[in-house]
Amino acid sequence: MVKEVEAQGRRYFYCESCKLLYEDKKWAEECERGCKKNKTCDLGITRHSIKKILEKI
Ligand SMILES: [Zn+2]
């Protein structure tokens, strides 16, 4: 599932499978789809990620 988090007044979305964080929900959904299907992240998608989700958020 794509999870929504709020940090510093902004909304971010992350893929629950790999915990990569995205500014755009669309990419988080794409990432999740790829993670489920391929059991690994597609580089074409993960390059849109901001970073690995931080523990504090
Ligand atoms: Zn993912």
N, CA, C, O and the ligand as a Tripos MOL2 file, in Angstrom:
@<TRIPOS>MOLECULE
protein
  229   227    58     0     0
PROTEIN
NO_CHARGES

@<TRIPOS>ATOM
      1 N           0.8220   -1.2090    0.0000 N.3       1 MET1
      2 CA          0.0000    0.0000    0.0000 C.3       1 MET1
      3 C           0.8530    1.2550    0.0000 C.2       1 MET1
      4 O           1.9270    1.3000    0.6010 O.2       1 MET1
      5 N           0.3600    2.2560   -0.6770 N.am      2 VAL2
      6 CA          1.0380    3.5460   -0.6390 C.3       2 VAL2
      7 C           0.5810    4.2820    0.6080 C.2       2 VAL2
      8 O          -0.6160    4.4300    0.8570 O.2       2 VAL2
      9 N           1.5380    4.7350    1.3790 N.am      3 LYS3
     10 CA          1.2210    5.4500    2.6110 C.3       3 LYS3
     11 C           1.5090    6.9320    2.4340 C.2       3 LYS3
     12 O           2.4170    7.3400    1.7100 O.2       3 LYS3
     13 N           0.7000    7.7150    3.1260 N.am      4 GLU4
     14 CA          0.8670    9.1510    3.0470 C.3       4 GLU4
     15 C           1.4680    9.6400    4.3600 C.2       4 GLU4
     16 O           1.0450    9.2320    5.4420 O.2       4 GLU4
     17 N           2.4520   10.5120    4.2500 N.am      5 VAL5
     18 CA          3.0470   11.0760    5.4540 C.3       5 VAL5
     19 C           3.1320   12.5850    5.2960 C.2       5 VAL5
     20 O           3.1760   13.1110    4.1840 O.2       5 VAL5
     21 N           3.1550   13.2530    6.4100 N.am      6 GLU6
     22 CA          3.2960   14.6900    6.3800 C.3       6 GLU6
     23 C           4.5630   15.0660    7.1160 C.2       6 GLU6
     24 O           4.8010   14.6150    8.2360 O.2       6 GLU6
     25 N           5.3650   15.8840    6.4870 N.am      7 ALA7
     26 CA          6.6000   16.3300    7.1200 C.3       7 ALA7
     27 C           6.8490   17.7690    6.7360 C.2       7 ALA7
     28 O           6.7770   18.1250    5.5590 O.2       7 ALA7
     29 N           7.1380   18.5890    7.7070 N.am      8 GLN8
     30 CA          7.4220   20.0020    7.4900 C.3       8 GLN8
     31 C           6.3550   20.6570    6.6180 C.2       8 GLN8
     32 O           6.6580   21.4450    5.7220 O.2       8 GLN8
     33 N           5.1180   20.3180    6.9000 N.am      9 GLY9
     34 CA          4.0060   20.9360    6.2070 C.3       9 GLY9
     35 C           3.7750   20.4640    4.7860 C.2       9 GLY9
     36 O           2.9440   21.0170    4.0650 O.2       9 GLY9
     37 N           4.5110   19.4420    4.3860 N.am     10 ARG10
     38 CA          4.3300   18.9230    3.0380 C.3      10 ARG10
     39 C           3.8680   17.4800    3.1010 C.2      10 ARG10
     40 O           4.0990   16.7740    4.0820 O.2      10 ARG10
     41 N           3.2130   17.0620    2.0390 N.am     11 ARG11
     42 CA          2.7580   15.6840    1.9640 C.3      11 ARG11
     43 C           3.6860   14.8700    1.0770 C.2      11 ARG11
     44 O           4.1180   15.3050    0.0090 O.2      11 ARG11
     45 N           3.9680   13.6810    1.5620 N.am     12 TYR12
     46 CA          4.7980   12.7640    0.7850 C.3      12 TYR12
     47 C           4.1150   11.4130    0.7790 C.2      12 TYR12
     48 O           3.2490   11.1100    1.6000 O.2      12 TYR12
     49 N           4.5380   10.6250   -0.1710 N.am     13 PHE13
     50 CA          3.9590    9.2990   -0.3090 C.3      13 PHE13
     51 C           5.0890    8.2940   -0.3570 C.2      13 PHE13
     52 O           6.1320    8.5330   -0.9650 O.2      13 PHE13
     53 N           4.8660    7.1650    0.2940 N.am     14 TYR14
     54 CA          5.9030    6.1440    0.1880 C.3      14 TYR14
     55 C           5.3430    4.7650   -0.0650 C.2      14 TYR14
     56 O           4.2200    4.4200    0.3030 O.2      14 TYR14
     57 N           6.1900    4.0060   -0.7130 N.am     15 CYS15
     58 CA          5.8750    2.6350   -1.0450 C.3      15 CYS15
     59 C           6.1340    1.7970    0.1920 C.2      15 CYS15
     60 O           7.2340    1.8130    0.7450 O.2      15 CYS15
     61 N           5.1320    1.0740    0.6170 N.am     16 GLU16
     62 CA          5.2800    0.3100    1.8490 C.3      16 GLU16
     63 C           6.2380   -0.8700    1.6850 C.2      16 GLU16
     64 O           6.8280   -1.3360    2.6600 O.2      16 GLU16
     65 N           6.3850   -1.3380    0.4820 N.am     17 SER17
     66 CA          7.2650   -2.4780    0.2490 C.3      17 SER17
     67 C           8.7310   -2.1280    0.4170 C.2      17 SER17
     68 O           9.4740   -2.8600    1.0710 O.2      17 SER17
     69 N           9.1490   -1.0260   -0.1630 N.am     18 CYS18
     70 CA         10.5790   -0.7040   -0.1300 C.3      18 CYS18
     71 C          10.8840    0.5610    0.6670 C.2      18 CYS18
     72 O          12.0490    0.8980    0.8760 O.2      18 CYS18
     73 N           9.8510    1.2550    1.1070 N.am     19 LYS19
     74 CA         10.0130    2.4420    1.9450 C.3      19 LYS19
     75 C          10.6760    3.6290    1.2470 C.2      19 LYS19
     76 O          11.2500    4.5040    1.8950 O.2      19 LYS19
     77 N          10.5900    3.6440   -0.0520 N.am     20 LEU20
     78 CA         11.1070    4.8050   -0.7640 C.3      20 LEU20
     79 C          10.0490    5.9030   -0.7720 C.2      20 LEU20
     80 O           8.8510    5.6600   -0.9110 O.2      20 LEU20
     81 N          10.5510    7.1110   -0.6160 N.am     21 LEU21
     82 CA          9.6610    8.2540   -0.4540 C.3      21 LEU21
     83 C           9.5530    9.0540   -1.7490 C.2      21 LEU21
     84 O          10.5440    9.3040   -2.4360 O.2      21 LEU21
     85 N           8.3200    9.4470   -2.0560 N.am     22 TYR22
     86 CA          8.0630   10.2080   -3.2820 C.3      22 TYR22
     87 C           7.2440   11.4510   -2.9840 C.2      22 TYR22
     88 O           6.4140   11.4730   -2.0750 O.2      22 TYR22
     89 N           7.5020   12.4860   -3.7750 N.am     23 GLU23
     90 CA          6.6840   13.6970   -3.6600 C.3      23 GLU23
     91 C           5.3560   13.5130   -4.3890 C.2      23 GLU23
     92 O           4.3390   14.1150   -4.0440 O.2      23 GLU23
     93 N           5.4060   12.6650   -5.4050 N.am     24 ASP24
     94 CA          4.2480   12.4570   -6.2530 C.3      24 ASP24
     95 C           3.6220   11.0940   -5.9740 C.2      24 ASP24
     96 O           4.2930   10.0640   -6.0440 O.2      24 ASP24
     97 N           2.3480   11.1020   -5.6620 N.am     25 LYS25
     98 CA          1.6580    9.8510   -5.3520 C.3      25 LYS25
     99 C           1.7060    8.8650   -6.5080 C.2      25 LYS25
    100 O           1.7720    7.6500   -6.3190 O.2      25 LYS25
    101 N           1.6710    9.4210   -7.7010 N.am     26 LYS26
    102 CA          1.7020    8.6030   -8.9020 C.3      26 LYS26
    103 C           2.9220    7.6860   -8.9160 C.2      26 LYS26
    104 O           2.8180    6.5100   -9.2660 O.2      26 LYS26
    105 N           4.0720    8.2250   -8.5350 N.am     27 TRP27
    106 CA          5.3050    7.4390   -8.5450 C.3      27 TRP27
    107 C           5.3290    6.4240   -7.4200 C.2      27 TRP27
    108 O           5.8510    5.3220   -7.5820 O.2      27 TRP27
    109 N           4.7770    6.7860   -6.3040 N.am     28 ALA28
    110 CA          4.7060    5.8370   -5.1890 C.3      28 ALA28
    111 C           3.8550    4.6350   -5.5790 C.2      28 ALA28
    112 O           4.1650    3.4940   -5.2350 O.2      28 ALA28
    113 N           2.7820    4.9130   -6.3010 N.am     29 GLU29
    114 CA          1.9220    3.8170   -6.7560 C.3      29 GLU29
    115 C           2.6180    2.9470   -7.7880 C.2      29 GLU29
    116 O           2.5100    1.7200   -7.7670 O.2      29 GLU29
    117 N           3.3300    3.6020   -8.6880 N.am     30 GLU30
    118 CA          4.0980    2.8610   -9.6970 C.3      30 GLU30
    119 C           5.1510    1.9900   -9.0220 C.2      30 GLU30
    120 O           5.3540    0.8350   -9.3970 O.2      30 GLU30
    121 N           5.8050    2.5520   -8.0370 N.am     31 CYS31
    122 CA          6.8480    1.8450   -7.3060 C.3      31 CYS31
    123 C           6.2700    0.6140   -6.6350 C.2      31 CYS31
    124 O           6.8400   -0.4750   -6.7070 O.2      31 CYS31
    125 N           5.1470    0.7970   -5.9900 N.am     32 GLU32
    126 CA          4.5240   -0.3040   -5.2870 C.3      32 GLU32
    127 C           4.1170   -1.4190   -6.2450 C.2      32 GLU32
    128 O           4.2750   -2.6040   -5.9530 O.2      32 GLU32
    129 N           3.6010   -1.0140   -7.3710 N.am     33 ARG33
    130 CA          3.1990   -1.9970   -8.3720 C.3      33 ARG33
    131 C           4.4140   -2.8030   -8.8250 C.2      33 ARG33
    132 O           4.3630   -4.0280   -8.9410 O.2      33 ARG33
    133 N           5.5120   -2.0790   -9.0790 N.am     34 GLY34
    134 CA          6.7410   -2.7360   -9.5060 C.3      34 GLY34
    135 C           7.2960   -3.6490   -8.4300 C.2      34 GLY34
    136 O           7.7610   -4.7510   -8.7180 O.2      34 GLY34
    137 N           7.2460   -3.1890   -7.1940 N.am     35 CYS35
    138 CA          7.7670   -3.9720   -6.0750 C.3      35 CYS35
    139 C           7.0170   -5.2850   -5.9270 C.2      35 CYS35
    140 O           7.6140   -6.3280   -5.6580 O.2      35 CYS35
    141 N           5.7140   -5.2250   -6.1050 N.am     36 LYS36
    142 CA          4.9070   -6.4270   -5.9480 C.3      36 LYS36
    143 C           5.1320   -7.3930   -7.0990 C.2      36 LYS36
    144 O           5.2080   -8.6070   -6.9110 O.2      36 LYS36
    145 N           5.2350   -6.8280   -8.2870 N.am     37 LYS37
    146 CA          5.3470   -7.6500   -9.4780 C.3      37 LYS37
    147 C           6.7280   -8.2540   -9.6210 C.2      37 LYS37
    148 O           6.8640   -9.4480   -9.8900 O.2      37 LYS37
    149 N           7.7480   -7.4400   -9.4440 N.am     38 ASN38
    150 CA          9.1100   -7.8820   -9.7110 C.3      38 ASN38
    151 C           9.9050   -8.2110   -8.4600 C.2      38 ASN38
    152 O          11.0180   -8.7300   -8.5440 O.2      38 ASN38
    153 N           9.3440   -7.9130   -7.3170 N.am     39 LYS39
    154 CA         10.0230   -8.0950   -6.0340 C.3      39 LYS39
    155 C          11.3100   -7.2700   -5.9440 C.2      39 LYS39
    156 O          12.1700   -7.5190   -5.1000 O.2      39 LYS39
    157 N          11.4120   -6.3210   -6.8000 N.am     40 THR40
    158 CA         12.5530   -5.4190   -6.7580 C.3      40 THR40
    159 C          12.1220   -4.0870   -7.3470 C.2      40 THR40
    160 O          11.0940   -3.9960   -8.0180 O.2      40 THR40
    161 N          12.9040   -3.0690   -7.0940 N.am     41 CYS41
    162 CA         12.5280   -1.7540   -7.5700 C.3      41 CYS41
    163 C          13.0360   -1.5050   -8.9710 C.2      41 CYS41
    164 O          14.1470   -1.9030   -9.3210 O.2      41 CYS41
    165 N          12.2310   -0.8530   -9.7610 N.am     42 ASP42
    166 CA         12.6030   -0.4630  -11.1020 C.3      42 ASP42
    167 C          13.3650    0.8580  -11.0180 C.2      42 ASP42
    168 O          12.8630    1.8400  -10.4710 O.2      42 ASP42
    169 N          14.5570    0.8730  -11.5530 N.am     43 LEU43
    170 CA         15.3810    2.0850  -11.4710 C.3      43 LEU43
    171 C          14.7320    3.2790  -12.1410 C.2      43 LEU43
    172 O          14.9310    4.4200  -11.7230 O.2      43 LEU43
    173 N          13.9600    3.0180  -13.1720 N.am     44 GLY44
    174 CA         13.2470    4.0970  -13.8500 C.3      44 GLY44
    175 C          12.2450    4.7730  -12.9400 C.2      44 GLY44
    176 O          11.8700    5.9260  -13.1510 O.2      44 GLY44
    177 N          11.8200    4.0460  -11.9300 N.am     45 ILE45
    178 CA         10.8600    4.5940  -10.9700 C.3      45 ILE45
    179 C          11.5740    5.1490   -9.7450 C.2      45 ILE45
    180 O          11.2710    6.2490   -9.2840 O.2      45 ILE45
    181 N          12.5080    4.3930   -9.2300 N.am     46 THR46
    182 CA         13.1480    4.8120   -7.9800 C.3      46 THR46
    183 C          13.9700    6.0970   -8.1280 C.2      46 THR46
    184 O          14.2460    6.7760   -7.1390 O.2      46 THR46
    185 N          14.3550    6.4250   -9.3510 N.am     47 ARG47
    186 CA         15.0980    7.6840   -9.5010 C.3      47 ARG47
    187 C          14.2090    8.8950   -9.2570 C.2      47 ARG47
    188 O          14.6980   10.0140   -9.1010 O.2      47 ARG47
    189 N          12.8990    8.6630   -9.2260 N.am     48 HIS48
    190 CA         11.9810    9.7530   -8.8930 C.3      48 HIS48
    191 C          11.7920    9.8890   -7.3820 C.2      48 HIS48
    192 O          11.1640   10.8340   -6.9040 O.2      48 HIS48
    193 N          12.3280    8.9560   -6.6640 N.am     49 SER49
    194 CA         12.1980    8.9870   -5.2170 C.3      49 SER49
    195 C          13.0680   10.0840   -4.6140 C.2      49 SER49
    196 O          14.1100   10.4440   -5.1620 O.2      49 SER49
    197 N          12.6250   10.6010   -3.4920 N.am     50 ILE50
    198 CA         13.4040   11.6210   -2.8040 C.3      50 ILE50
    199 C          14.5260   10.9500   -2.0290 C.2      50 ILE50
    200 O          15.6870   11.3520   -2.1130 O.2      50 ILE50
    201 N          14.1680    9.9420   -1.2900 N.am     51 LYS51
    202 CA         15.1330    9.2400   -0.4480 C.3      51 LYS51
    203 C          14.4130    8.1160    0.2800 C.2      51 LYS51
    204 O          13.1920    7.9790    0.2030 O.2      51 LYS51
    205 N          15.1810    7.3370    0.9710 N.am     52 LYS52
    206 CA         14.5750    6.3470    1.8490 C.3      52 LYS52
    207 C          13.8740    7.0900    2.9790 C.2      52 LYS52
    208 O          14.3690    8.0990    3.4820 O.2      52 LYS52
    209 N          12.7550    6.5890    3.3540 N.am     53 ILE53
    210 CA         11.9860    7.2610    4.3970 C.3      53 ILE53
    211 C          12.7880    7.2930    5.7070 C.2      53 ILE53
    212 O          13.4360    6.3240    6.1030 O.2      53 ILE53
    213 N          12.7080    8.4350    6.3380 N.am     54 LEU54
    214 CA         13.4340    8.5930    7.5940 C.3      54 LEU54
    215 C          12.6070    8.0260    8.7460 C.2      54 LEU54
    216 O          11.3780    8.0930    8.7440 O.2      54 LEU54
    217 N          13.3000    7.4780    9.7110 N.am     55 GLU55
    218 CA         12.6160    6.9010   10.8630 C.3      55 GLU55
    219 C          11.7010    7.8870   11.5550 C.2      55 GLU55
    220 O          10.6240    7.5250   12.0300 O.2      55 GLU55
    221 N          12.1330    9.1300   11.6080 N.am     56 LYS56
    222 CA         11.3580   10.1210   12.3530 C.3      56 LYS56
    223 C          10.0460   10.5300   11.6700 C.2      56 LYS56
    224 O           9.1320   11.0280   12.3270 O.2      56 LYS56
    225 N           9.9570   10.3190   10.3600 N.am     57 ILE57
    226 CA          8.6650   10.5270    9.7220 C.3      57 ILE57
    227 C           8.0490    9.1800    9.4830 C.2      57 ILE57
    228 O           6.9430    9.0930    8.9480 O.2      57 ILE57
    229 ZN          8.7010    0.2610   -3.9010 Zn       58 ZN58
@<TRIPOS>BOND
     1     1     2 1
     2     2     3 1
     3     3     4 2
     4     3     5 am
     5     5     6 1
     6     6     7 1
     7     7     8 2
     8     7     9 am
     9     9    10 1
    10    10    11 1
    11    11    12 2
    12    11    13 am
    13    13    14 1
    14    14    15 1
    15    15    16 2
    16    15    17 am
    17    17    18 1
    18    18    19 1
    19    19    20 2
    20    19    21 am
    21    21    22 1
    22    22    23 1
    23    23    24 2
    24    23    25 am
    25    25    26 1
    26    26    27 1
    27    27    28 2
    28    27    29 am
    29    29    30 1
    30    30    31 1
    31    31    32 2
    32    31    33 am
    33    33    34 1
    34    34    35 1
    35    35    36 2
    36    35    37 am
    37    37    38 1
    38    38    39 1
    39    39    40 2
    40    39    41 am
    41    41    42 1
    42    42    43 1
    43    43    44 2
    44    43    45 am
    45    45    46 1
    46    46    47 1
    47    47    48 2
    48    47    49 am
    49    49    50 1
    50    50    51 1
    51    51    52 2
    52    51    53 am
    53    53    54 1
    54    54    55 1
    55    55    56 2
    56    55    57 am
    57    57    58 1
    58    58    59 1
    59    59    60 2
    60    59    61 am
    61    61    62 1
    62    62    63 1
    63    63    64 2
    64    63    65 am
    65    65    66 1
    66    66    67 1
    67    67    68 2
    68    67    69 am
    69    69    70 1
    70    70    71 1
    71    71    72 2
    72    71    73 am
    73    73    74 1
    74    74    75 1
    75    75    76 2
    76    75    77 am
    77    77    78 1
    78    78    79 1
    79    79    80 2
    80    79    81 am
    81    81    82 1
    82    82    83 1
    83    83    84 2
    84    83    85 am
    85    85    86 1
    86    86    87 1
    87    87    88 2
    88    87    89 am
    89    89    90 1
    90    90    91 1
    91    91    92 2
    92    91    93 am
    93    93    94 1
    94    94    95 1
    95    95    96 2
    96    95    97 am
    97    97    98 1
    98    98    99 1
    99    99   100 2
   100    99   101 am
   101   101   102 1
   102   102   103 1
   103   103   104 2
   104   103   105 am
   105   105   106 1
   106   106   107 1
   107   107   108 2
   108   107   109 am
   109   109   110 1
   110   110   111 1
   111   111   112 2
   112   111   113 am
   113   113   114 1
   114   114   115 1
   115   115   116 2
   116   115   117 am
   117   117   118 1
   118   118   119 1
   119   119   120 2
   120   119   121 am
   121   121   122 1
   122   122   123 1
   123   123   124 2
   124   123   125 am
   125   125   126 1
   126   126   127 1
   127   127   128 2
   128   127   129 am
   129   129   130 1
   130   130   131 1
   131   131   132 2
   132   131   133 am
   133   133   134 1
   134   134   135 1
   135   135   136 2
   136   135   137 am
   137   137   138 1
   138   138   139 1
   139   139   140 2
   140   139   141 am
   141   141   142 1
   142   142   143 1
   143   143   144 2
   144   143   145 am
   145   145   146 1
   146   146   147 1
   147   147   148 2
   148   147   149 am
   149   149   150 1
   150   150   151 1
   151   151   152 2
   152   151   153 am
   153   153   154 1
   154   154   155 1
   155   155   156 2
   156   155   157 am
   157   157   158 1
   158   158   159 1
   159   159   160 2
   160   159   161 am
   161   161   162 1
   162   162   163 1
   163   163   164 2
   164   163   165 am
   165   165   166 1
   166   166   167 1
   167   167   168 2
   168   167   169 am
   169   169   170 1
   170   170   171 1
   171   171   172 2
   172   171   173 am
   173   173   174 1
   174   174   175 1
   175   175   176 2
   176   175   177 am
   177   177   178 1
   178   178   179 1
   179   179   180 2
   180   179   181 am
   181   181   182 1
   182   182   183 1
   183   183   184 2
   184   183   185 am
   185   185   186 1
   186   186   187 1
   187   187   188 2
   188   187   189 am
   189   189   190 1
   190   190   191 1
   191   191   192 2
   192   191   193 am
   193   193   194 1
   194   194   195 1
   195   195   196 2
   196   195   197 am
   197   197   198 1
   198   198   199 1
   199   199   200 2
   200   199   201 am
   201   201   202 1
   202   202   203 1
   203   203   204 2
   204   203   205 am
   205   205   206 1
   206   206   207 1
   207   207   208 2
   208   207   209 am
   209   209   210 1
   210   210   211 1
   211   211   212 2
   212   211   213 am
   213   213   214 1
   214   214   215 1
   215   215   216 2
   216   215   217 am
   217   217   218 1
   218   218   219 1
   219   219   220 2
   220   219   221 am
   221   221   222 1
   222   222   223 1
   223   223   224 2
   224   223   225 am
   225   225   226 1
   226   226   227 1
   227   227   228 2
@<TRIPOS>SUBSTRUCTURE
     1 MET1         2 RESIDUE 1 A MET
     2 VAL2         6 RESIDUE 1 A VAL
     3 LYS3        10 RESIDUE 1 A LYS
     4 GLU4        14 RESIDUE 1 A GLU
     5 VAL5        18 RESIDUE 1 A VAL
     6 GLU6        22 RESIDUE 1 A GLU
     7 ALA7        26 RESIDUE 1 A ALA
     8 GLN8        30 RESIDUE 1 A GLN
     9 GLY9        34 RESIDUE 1 A GLY
    10 ARG10       38 RESIDUE 1 A ARG
    11 ARG11       42 RESIDUE 1 A ARG
    12 TYR12       46 RESIDUE 1 A TYR
    13 PHE13       50 RESIDUE 1 A PHE
    14 TYR14       54 RESIDUE 1 A TYR
    15 CYS15       58 RESIDUE 1 A CYS
    16 GLU16       62 RESIDUE 1 A GLU
    17 SER17       66 RESIDUE 1 A SER
    18 CYS18       70 RESIDUE 1 A CYS
    19 LYS19       74 RESIDUE 1 A LYS
    20 LEU20       78 RESIDUE 1 A LEU
    21 LEU21       82 RESIDUE 1 A LEU
    22 TYR22       86 RESIDUE 1 A TYR
    23 GLU23       90 RESIDUE 1 A GLU
    24 ASP24       94 RESIDUE 1 A ASP
    25 LYS25       98 RESIDUE 1 A LYS
    26 LYS26      102 RESIDUE 1 A LYS
    27 TRP27      106 RESIDUE 1 A TRP
    28 ALA28      110 RESIDUE 1 A ALA
    29 GLU29      114 RESIDUE 1 A GLU
    30 GLU30      118 RESIDUE 1 A GLU
    31 CYS31      122 RESIDUE 1 A CYS
    32 GLU32      126 RESIDUE 1 A GLU
    33 ARG33      130 RESIDUE 1 A ARG
    34 GLY34      134 RESIDUE 1 A GLY
    35 CYS35      138 RESIDUE 1 A CYS
    36 LYS36      142 RESIDUE 1 A LYS
    37 LYS37      146 RESIDUE 1 A LYS
    38 ASN38      150 RESIDUE 1 A ASN
    39 LYS39      154 RESIDUE 1 A LYS
    40 THR40      158 RESIDUE 1 A THR
    41 CYS41      162 RESIDUE 1 A CYS
    42 ASP42      166 RESIDUE 1 A ASP
    43 LEU43      170 RESIDUE 1 A LEU
    44 GLY44      174 RESIDUE 1 A GLY
    45 ILE45      178 RESIDUE 1 A ILE
    46 THR46      182 RESIDUE 1 A THR
    47 ARG47      186 RESIDUE 1 A ARG
    48 HIS48      190 RESIDUE 1 A HIS
    49 SER49      194 RESIDUE 1 A SER
    50 ILE50      198 RESIDUE 1 A ILE
    51 LYS51      202 RESIDUE 1 A LYS
    52 LYS52      206 RESIDUE 1 A LYS
    53 ILE53      210 RESIDUE 1 A ILE
    54 LEU54      214 RESIDUE 1 A LEU
    55 GLU55      218 RESIDUE 1 A GLU
    56 LYS56      222 RESIDUE 1 A LYS
    57 ILE57      226 RESIDUE 1 A ILE
    58 ZN58       229 GROUP 0 **** ****
